[in-house]
Amino acid sequence: MANLKEIRNRISSVSSTMQITNAMKMVSAAKLKKAQDSIVSMRPYSEKISDLIDKLVSFSDETLSHPFFSNVNKGKILIITITSNRGLCGAFNSNIVKSTINKAAELSDKKIDIISIGKVGKEGLSKKFEISKDESSLYDNLTFENTSKIANGIINDFLNNKYDKVFITYNQFKNAATQIVKFETLLPINSTKNLDKVKINNNYIIEPSYDSILETLLPSSIRIKLFKAIKESFASEHGARMTAMHKATDNAKDLRDQLKLTYNKARQASITNEILEIVSGAEALKN
């Protein structure tokens, strides 16, 4: 059994760790509220943009010949991975790394480029892939304008037929304890799946023109979809970290209580031994 000093040191160390994890939980809880409000307010706008594109596609079959809807066959795929710059958030980052590796295995006949948004994901993926671009600095100033710069580069590469498809993988926020790993197609835009639902009323007057609306709306939808995915991931990160730190705090508390019990038992045993030694010494003096 460890001596009393070692047990006291361990109790002190565990108590300090518990204070740190509890503080991190509280910080993540505060940040989560703001991030959650942001993504909840953004989702209806993003969904409405997608619905509008579906309706525009239903008006004319010529829409599907637009470069944003067309497939090329260059044998090259781009995957955008969205993780975090910091760890201590459970399986949040490792789930994205696994998702990317599994998808890459399915596309083994294609050459894959990776754009990493998040330092932790980059570290995990760089062991298996060559990271073509690291955009982790985006988290230093996460705004729609800065996200649009990344999206514009991706759009230009796709329009220049550099990639067959562009995928995006991220954690979708459900609640503080649950994050859903998503792997979605960013480009080309797939609107044909909803045509039957939206071909209800196409008696619309389109101004200024069909083409000019598409030229503005389609790139905007890609920027919004990327920004929404990053916002989803940002809220999920704080939810995952809050949950992980809550569990860590509970585990530290259980360990501290166990160590205190061990300490009390060791202290009682030490006192008992001292009493026995005193009694034995007194008996020896009598003899």
C-alpha positions in Angstrom: 0.0 0.0 0.0 1.3 3.5 -0.8 2.3 5.7 2.1 0.2 8.5 3.4 2.3 11.2 1.7 1.9 9.7 -1.8 -1.9 9.3 -1.3 -2.2 12.9 -0.2 -0.2 14.0 -3.3 -2.5 12.0 -5.5 -5.6 13.5 -3.9 -4.3 17.0 -4.4 -3.4 16.2 -8.0 -6.9 14.7 -8.8 -8.6 17.7 -7.1 -6.6 20.1 -9.2 -7.5 18.2 -12.4 -11.2 18.2 -11.4 -11.2 21.9 -11.0 -9.7 22.3 -14.5 -12.1 20.0 -16.2 -15.1 21.6 -14.4 -13.9 25.1 -15.5 -13.5 23.8 -19.1 -17.0 22.4 -18.9 -18.4 25.8 -17.8 -16.6 27.7 -20.5 -17.8 25.3 -23.2 -21.4 25.5 -21.8 -21.3 29.3 -22.2 -19.9 29.1 -25.7 -22.3 26.4 -26.7 -25.4 28.6 -26.0 -24.1 31.3 -28.4 -23.1 28.8 -31.1 -26.4 26.9 -30.7 -28.5 30.1 -31.2 -26.4 30.9 -34.3 -26.9 27.6 -36.0 -30.6 27.3 -35.1 -31.3 30.7 -36.6 -29.2 29.9 -39.8 -30.8 26.5 -40.7 -34.2 27.9 -42.0 -32.3 30.3 -44.3 -30.1 27.5 -45.7 -33.1 25.2 -46.2 -35.0 28.0 -48.0 -32.1 28.6 -50.4 -32.1 24.8 -51.2 -35.9 24.8 -51.8 -35.6 27.9 -54.1 -32.9 26.1 -56.2 -35.2 23.0 -56.4 -38.1 25.2 -57.7 -35.8 26.9 -60.2 -34.7 23.6 -61.5 -38.3 22.4 -61.9 -39.0 25.3 -64.3 -36.6 24.2 -67.0 -34.7 21.1 -67.9 -31.9 23.3 -69.3 -30.9 24.2 -65.7 -29.3 20.8 -65.3 -26.8 21.6 -68.0 -25.4 24.4 -65.9 -21.8 23.7 -64.7 -22.9 23.5 -61.1 -25.0 20.5 -61.9 -22.8 18.7 -64.4 -20.5 15.9 -63.7 -17.0 15.6 -65.2 -14.7 12.6 -65.1 -11.2 13.7 -64.3 -10.7 11.0 -61.7 -10.1 13.5 -58.9 -12.1 14.1 -55.7 -11.9 16.8 -53.1 -13.0 16.2 -49.5 -13.3 19.1 -47.1 -12.9 17.9 -43.5 -14.2 20.1 -40.7 -12.8 19.4 -37.2 -11.5 21.5 -34.4 -8.3 23.3 -33.5 -8.4 21.8 -29.9 -8.9 18.4 -28.5 -10.5 17.2 -25.2 -13.8 16.8 -26.9 -14.3 13.0 -26.9 -14.6 11.3 -30.3 -15.6 14.5 -32.1 -12.5 14.7 -34.2 -11.7 11.0 -34.6 -15.2 10.4 -36.1 -14.5 12.8 -38.9 -11.1 11.2 -39.6 -12.7 7.7 -39.7 -15.5 9.0 -42.0 -12.9 10.4 -44.4 -10.8 7.3 -44.4 -13.9 5.1 -45.0 -15.0 7.3 -47.9 -11.5 7.3 -49.4 -11.5 3.5 -49.3 -14.8 3.5 -51.3 -13.2 5.9 -53.9 -9.9 4.0 -54.1 -9.9 4.4 -57.9 -9.9 8.2 -57.6 -7.2 10.6 -56.6 -8.2 12.4 -53.5 -7.3 15.9 -52.3 -8.0 17.0 -48.7 -8.8 20.5 -47.5 -8.6 20.5 -43.7 -10.4 23.0 -41.5 -9.2 22.2 -38.0 -5.7 21.3 -36.7 -6.7 18.1 -35.0 -8.2 16.7 -38.1 -5.2 17.7 -40.1 -2.9 15.8 -37.7 -4.9 12.7 -37.9 -5.4 12.7 -41.7 -1.8 13.7 -42.6 -0.7 10.2 -41.6 -2.7 8.7 -44.5 -3.3 11.5 -46.9 -1.4 14.5 -48.3 -3.2 17.6 -47.1 -3.5 19.9 -50.2 -4.6 22.9 -48.1 -4.9 23.8 -44.4 -7.5 26.3 -43.6 -7.4 25.9 -39.8 -6.7 29.6 -39.3 -10.3 30.3 -40.3 -11.3 29.7 -36.6 -9.2 32.7 -35.6 -11.8 34.9 -37.3 -14.9 32.8 -38.2 -17.0 35.0 -40.4 -19.1 34.5 -43.6 -16.7 36.7 -45.5 -13.6 34.5 -44.7 -15.5 31.3 -45.3 -16.6 32.7 -48.7 -13.0 33.1 -49.7 -12.5 29.4 -49.2 -15.7 28.5 -50.9 -14.8 30.7 -53.9 -11.6 28.8 -54.4 -13.4 25.5 -54.3 -16.0 26.8 -56.8 -13.3 28.0 -59.2 -11.5 24.6 -59.0 -14.8 22.8 -59.8 -15.8 25.0 -62.6 -12.3 24.6 -64.1 -12.9 20.8 -64.1 -10.2 20.1 -61.5 -12.5 17.8 -59.5 -15.3 15.4 -60.4 -17.0 15.9 -57.0 -16.5 17.9 -53.9 -17.5 16.3 -50.6 -17.8 17.8 -47.1 -17.7 16.0 -43.8 -18.6 17.5 -40.5 -20.5 16.9 -37.2 -24.1 18.1 -37.3 -25.3 19.5 -34.0 -28.3 17.8 -32.5 -27.9 18.5 -28.9 -25.1 18.9 -26.3 -24.7 15.2 -25.9 -25.3 14.1 -29.5 -23.4 15.0 -32.7 -24.3 13.3 -36.1 -21.4 12.7 -38.5 -22.4 14.0 -42.0 -20.8 13.2 -45.3 -22.5 15.3 -48.0 -21.9 16.3 -51.6 -21.1 20.0 -52.0 -20.6 20.0 -55.8 -22.2 19.2 -58.2 -25.5 20.4 -56.8 -28.0 17.6 -56.7 -31.6 18.9 -57.0 -33.2 16.3 -59.2 -34.2 14.2 -56.1 -36.9 16.8 -55.2 -38.3 17.6 -58.6 -41.5 15.6 -58.1 -42.3 17.5 -55.0 -41.7 21.0 -56.4 -43.4 20.6 -59.8 -46.7 21.9 -58.4 -46.9 25.5 -59.6 -44.5 26.9 -62.0 -46.5 30.0 -63.0 -43.8 32.4 -61.9 -42.5 35.5 -63.6 -38.7 35.4 -63.3 -36.8 38.7 -63.2 -34.3 40.0 -64.2 -33.6 36.7 -66.0 -33.3 33.0 -65.4 -29.6 32.9 -66.0 -28.7 35.9 -63.9 -30.6 34.5 -60.9 -28.8 31.2 -61.2 -25.4 32.9 -61.6 -26.0 34.7 -58.3 -27.9 32.0 -56.4 -25.9 28.9 -57.1 -22.5 30.2 -55.8 -24.3 31.8 -52.8 -25.8 28.4 -51.9 -22.4 26.8 -51.9 -21.0 29.5 -49.6 -23.9 29.2 -47.3 -23.8 25.4 -47.2 -20.0 25.5 -46.3 -20.6 28.2 -43.7 -23.5 26.3 -42.2 -21.4 23.1 -42.0 -18.6 25.0 -40.1 -21.2 26.5 -37.8 -22.7 23.1 -37.1 -19.3 21.7 -36.4 -18.5 24.7 -34.1 -21.6 24.1 -32.0 -21.0 20.4 -32.0 -17.4 20.9 -30.7 -18.5 22.8 -27.7 -21.3 20.3 -27.0 -18.9 17.4 -27.2 -16.3 19.1 -25.1 -18.9 20.1 -22.4 -20.0 16.4 -22.3 -16.5 15.1 -22.2 -15.4 17.5 -19.4 -18.6 16.7 -17.4 -17.7 12.9 -17.6 -14.0 13.7 -16.7 -15.1 15.8 -13.7 -17.4 13.0 -12.5 -14.6 10.4 -13.0 -12.1 12.6 -11.1 -14.6 13.0 -8.2 -15.1 9.2 -8.0 -11.3 8.7 -8.0 -10.8 11.4 -5.4 -13.4 9.8 -3.1 -11.8 6.4 -3.6 -8.4 7.9 -2.7 -9.8 9.6 0.4 -11.2 6.3 1.5 -7.8 4.6 0.9 -6.1 7.4 2.8 -8.4 7.1 5.8 -7.8 3.3 5.9 -4.1 3.7 5.6 -4.1 6.4 8.3 -6.2 4.3 10.6 -3.8 1.3 10.0 -0.8 3.6 10.8 -2.4 4.8 14.0 -3.3 1.2 15.0 0.3 0.1 14.4 1.6 3.0 16.5 -0.7 2.0 19.4 0.4 -1.6 19.1 4.1 -0.6 19.2 3.5 1.6 22.3 1.6 -1.2 24.1 4.3 -3.7 23.1 7.0 -1.4 24.3 5.2 -0.9 27.6 4.7 -4.6 28.1 8.4 -5.2 27.4 9.4 -2.6 30.0 7.2 -4.4 32.6 9.1 -7.6 32.0 
